[in-house]
Amino acid sequence: MVIISKYNALTGQAVTTDLNEYVTTETINGVFKMVAEKETGIRNNSALRTTSLLEKVFGAVKK
């Protein structure tokens, strides 16, 4: 921990070694990335709009 504290002081960066925080952040980022990819597919391919709700939400989107 002393090395990280000295590194942070010298570089002005806030490097953390909290493994729980890292795993949680990466998991959340991964979930949002997957949602964004799915949404892009639904917007670009009308065949993926398989429910009435998806048709209602994305049906008005024209590309």
Secondary structure, DSSP 8 states (H G I E B T S, - for coil): -HHHHHHHHHH-------HHHHHHHHHHHHHHHHHHHHHHHHHH-GGG--SHHHHHHHTT---
